[in-house]
C-alpha cells in the first residue's frame, strides 16, 4: 500500500464502546517508544471550531437536530480537521491516529439515519478533498456489549450513544460492509478480545506500513533470521522452482514458523512481474498478506482445544474457490497439530486432490516438542520436511 503523503494516516472505527480510544492510545505509545512522531486526534473535534461543533451535535439540550443537519455538521467538522490538522501532520511526516473518520458518518448518518451511504460518502469526500486513511482499524462490537461498557459506573450517554440498539445494529452492519468492500485497507478485530491481544495485533498490522529505517530496501524475508537454507528454498519456490501445493512449517514456539509461512504466502502472490523480486514487501499484495487482509489468503487460528471437523470443511470449501485477483489461493493453518483424526482426514483428502491454483501451508510445533506427534504421520509424509513440500506440483 502506498501512502498518499510522507506520513502515515490510521483511523480507528467501530461502534460506541468498542475501545477505539484505548487502542489508539496503546498504538501511539508503542510507536512513540520507537522514536516516531505520533499525532492523536478525534472526530468530531480536533480543531477549535470542530470542538464547538462536537458539543452542538453530541450534547443534549440543543433541541431537535434533523438527520441532514447532523450529517452536515459532522462533515463541516471533518473539513476543518482534514485541512488544519491531519494533512499538515502527514506532510511533516508524522503518524496520525484519529478516533473516527469518514466511515463513521457513512455508518451513523448514511445507514443509521438512512440518508444513504453513497450520498454521505460523497459529501465527506468533497469536504476532505479526498483524503483517505492508509489503514482503518475496525473494532467490531455487539451493540448490547457496547452499551454496557459505555454506561459502566453510571456514565452518561451522549445524543448518539443513547439511540436504540436497533440503530447501533445498523451501524455495526454498515461498518462491516465497508470493510468487506475494501478488505486490503482494513484490519477488522472483535472488540471482545483482551485489550493486550488487540494492541498486539494492531501493532503487527501497522508495522508492515512503516517505512524501512533510513530508506533501506525491504523484503518479506528480512525477519527470517538464522535459517538461510529455509529462506533460500522458499525464495526458489516463490520463483517457480520446486513449488508444490502443500507445505508443513515446523518448529518450537518462537522459531518463526508462522512468520515464514506468511512471508512465503506474500512472495507467492507478490505483485512484482520480475520473479527475482517476488516478496518485495512493498507492493499492495505483500502488505495486505503480511497484514492478513488479502482476499485470496486465509489465515486460520483457533481459540479452541482442537480444530473442529466443521472448521476443516469450511477450509476445504474456501480452498475450492479459484483466486479472485492473485496467482494463488493460499490457506495458512496455524496450530495444525490441534486436529483430531477425522479432522485431519478431511484436510488430507483436500491435499491429496488439490484444487488448481491452491497452496496449503500447515504450521505446527516440532514433534519432539509435543507430547504427541504434531501432525499425523500421513500429513508429515505428504507435506515433506521443514519446510516440507509435497511431491505433487501445484499446476
N, C-alpha and C positions, 0 to 999 in steps of 0.2 A: 504494500500500500504506500503510495507516495503522498506525503503531506502537502497541503496547499501553501504552507508558509514554513519559514525556518524552524518554528517551534512545533509543539505537539498539542492537539486540541482533543480533550476527552470529556464526554458528557456522561453524567450518571442519571439514569431514568428509572422509573418504576412508580408503583402506587404509593400513596401516603403510608408511612410506617414501614417501608421496605428496608430502611437502613442506609439510604444513599449518603447522608452526611457523614455517618460513621465510617463508611468505606472510602469516601473521598478524603477524609482526614488521615486514614491509615495509609492510603496510597501516597498522599503528599509527604507524610513523614518518611516513608521508605525511599522516595525519590530524593528528598532533600538530604537524607543521610548519605547519598552518593555525590553530593555536591551540585545537584541540579537545581535550577531556579524554578519554583512552582508557584503559580497564582491560583488560589482557591476563590471561587466566586459562586453566586447563586442567582436563580431566577424565580419569580420576578425580583428585580433588585440589581445590585452590583454597581449602580451609579446613584447619585443623589436623586435625580428625577425618577429612576427606577424604584428606589426605596419608597418614595411617596406614592407611586402607582401601586406598589405591592400592598401598602396599607389600604388604599382605596378598594382594591379588588379582593383582598383576602379577609380583612377585618369585618366584623359585624357592625351594623349601625350606620351604614351609608345608604340605606334604602334599597329598593329593588334595582338590580343590575341585570339587564337582559343579556341573552347569550351573545348577540353580535357585539354589544358594547364590551362585554367581558373579553371576548376574543381580541378585539382591537386594543384594549388596554395592555394585555399581555404582549401583543405584537409591538406596541409602542415602547414598552419597557425593554423588549429584546432588541429593538433597533438601536437604542442608546447603548445597551450593553455590548452589542457586537462591535459598534463603531468606536466607542470610547474606551472599552476595557479589553475585550477579547482580541480583536485584531491587532492593536498596538503591542500587546504582550507577545503574541505569536511572532510579530515582526522583530521583536527583541530576542527571539529565540527561546522564550520561556515555555514551560509546560502549563497549559491552562486546564484546570479541572472545574467544571461547572456542575452544580447541583440543579439539574433540569435545563432543557433547551427546547428546540422546536418540537421534538416528539411529544413533549408534554402538552403543548397546545393542540397538536393533531389528535392526541388521545382524549384530553379533557374536553376541549371545545368541539373538535371535529366529530368524535364518537360519543363522548359523554353528553354533550349538549345537542348532538345530532345536527351540527351545522355542515357536516360533510368533510371528510378528511382531506380531500383534494383541495377544496376551497381554502381551508385553514392553512394547509401546507403552502399554497401559492402566496398567500398574504405574508407569511413569515419568510419565505424565500426572498420576496421583494424587500421586506424590512431589514434583512441581514445581508443583502447583496449577495446571496447565495453561499454564505459561509457555513460550512458543514464540519462536524467533528471528524477526526481521523478514526475515532473509536467511540462507540456508545456502549456503556456498561448498563445492562438492563437487569435490575433485581426484581424478580417475579415474586409477588406476594399475594396470598389469598386475601380478599377484602376483609373478611372477618378477623383474620390474624392481624392485618394492618390496623384495624380499629382498636383491637385490644392493646397493641403496642403503643399507639399514639395517645390513648386515654389512660395509660398506666399512671397511677399516682394522682388521679383526678385532674389530669392535664386537659385544658380546654381545646376544642377543635375549632379551626378557622372555618370560613364560609364554605369552602370546597370540601374540606375534610368531613364536615358534618352532613354531606349529602348521603342518601341512602346507599346501602350495599349494592343495589342493582346498578346504580350509577358507577360505582367503583368497579363492578364486574365488567361493564362495557369498556372502561378504561383499560383494565387488565388485558382484555382480548385485543384491543387496539394496539397496545404496546407489543404484544406477541406477534401480531400480524405484521407490524412494521419490521420487526427483527427477522421474521421468516422471509420477507420480500428481499432483504439485502443482508444475508447472514454473514458475509465477509466483513461487514462493518460493525458487527455487534458481538458482544460477549453476554450471553444470557445465563444467569445463575439463579437457582432457587434461593430466595431470601431466608428460608428456614435453616440453611446450613450455619454452622458455628461461625461467629464473626472472624475468627482467625483463619478458618478454611477459605472463606470468601476473600479475605485480604490476600492470601497466598495465591489464589487462582487469578485474581485481578492483576496482581503484580507480574505474575508469569506471562499473562497476555500482553501487558504493556511493555515488558522488556523487549519483545521482538520488534516493537515500533521505535525504540530508542536508537539514535544514531550510533554508529560504531565509534569508539574512542579515537580522537584525533583524526577522524576521517578515514580510518583503516577500512579496507575492504572486508566483507564478512561472508560467511557461508554457513549453511546448516550444520556443517561438520565441526565448526570451531569448538563446540563444548564437549566433543567426544575425545577426551584426552586419555593417553595411556594405552590405547588399543589400535595402533596403526594398521595392523593386519585386517582387523574387522572393518575399519573405515575404508581401507583400500578395496576390500571385497564389495562393500556396499556401493562405493563410487562406481566401480566397474559394472555392477548390476544395474545401477540407475542409468548408465550409458548404453545398456542393452547387452552387456556381456555376462552371460550366466544368470539372467533374470528368470526366476521361476515364480510359480503362482502362490507359494506359501512359505513363510519363514517363521522360525522359532527363535526368539531372543531370550537367552537365559543368563542368569547371574544373580548373585545375592542382592539384598536390599542395598541401594546406594551405588550399585555397579554401573548405572546409566543405561540399563537395557531399554527402558521406556523412552528415554531421550534418543537412543539410537534408532528405535523404530520410528519415532516421529520425524527425525532427520531424514531417514530413508524414504518415508512417505512423501515428504516435501520435495526431495530430489526427484522422485519418480514423476511427480506432477508439476515440476518446475516449469515456468513459462519460457525459459531460455530455449531457443531453437538449436543453439550450439550445444551438442551433448556434453562437451567437455566442461561446460559451465553449469550443468544441471545441479541444483542445490545451492543456487546463488545466495539465498537468504534475504533477498531484497525485492523480488517480484511479488505481485499480489498473491500468486498461488503459494509460494513459500511462506509468506507472512500469515495467510489465513490458515494454512495447515499447522504451522507452529502454534498459532493461537486457537487451534481446534474449532475453527468455524467454517471450514471448507465444505461445500455441499456434497462433494464426492468422496470425502474421507470421514469415516465414522470411528470415533474413539469410544470404546466400551469399557466402563468400570462398574463394579458392583459394590454396594454397601452391605450386601448380604453375606452370609457364610459361604454360599455357593452360587454359581451362575445357573439359573434355572433352565429347564428344557424349553420353556416358552420364550425366554430371552434368546436362547440359541436359535430357535426357529425364526425369531424376528431378524436376527443377524443374517441368517441364510436368505431370508426374503429380501433384505437390503442388498446383499451381495448379488442377488439375481438381476438387479437393475443395471443397465449399462450406464457408464458415467455420463453425466449431463453436460459437462463442459471440459473435463480434464481427460488426460490419457487413460487413467486407471480409476476404477472404483476400488478403494482401499478400506479394509476392515482391520482396525487395530484393537486387539482384545487384551486388556490388562488382566492380571491375575488369572491367567488361563489355567493355573493349577486348581482353581476353585470350581472344577466341573465334576459332577457325578458321571458315572459310566454312561447313562442314557444320554446325557447332555453331550458328552464327548463324541458319542456315535453320530449324533446329528451333525456336528461340525465336521467330523471326519468324512462323512458322506459328501458334504459340500466341497471339501478339499480334494477328495478323490475325483469328483466330477465338476471341475471348476467352470464357472461361467466365464466366457471370453471377456478380457479386459478387467478382470478382478484379481486383486492380490490380497492374501490374508497374512496378517502379522500377529503371532501369538507371543505374549510376554509372560514369563514365569520364572521363579527362582531356580537356581541350580539344584539338581536332585540331591546333592549332599547336604544342602541347607534346609531340606524339608524332612519331616517325619515320614513322608511317603513320597513316591515319585511325583515330580512336579506335574508332569503331563503323562498320561498313559503311554505305554511303550509304543503302541501303534502310531500315536501322534508324533513322538520323538523320531521314530523311524521315517515317517513321511515328511517331516519338517527338517531333517538333517542335523547339522551341527551348529555351533554358536558363531554367528547367526546361521541357522540351519535351513538351507533351501531344499525344496522338494526336487525330485529328478524330472518332473514334468514341467515343460515350459509354459509360460502364460499365453503364448499365442499359438 
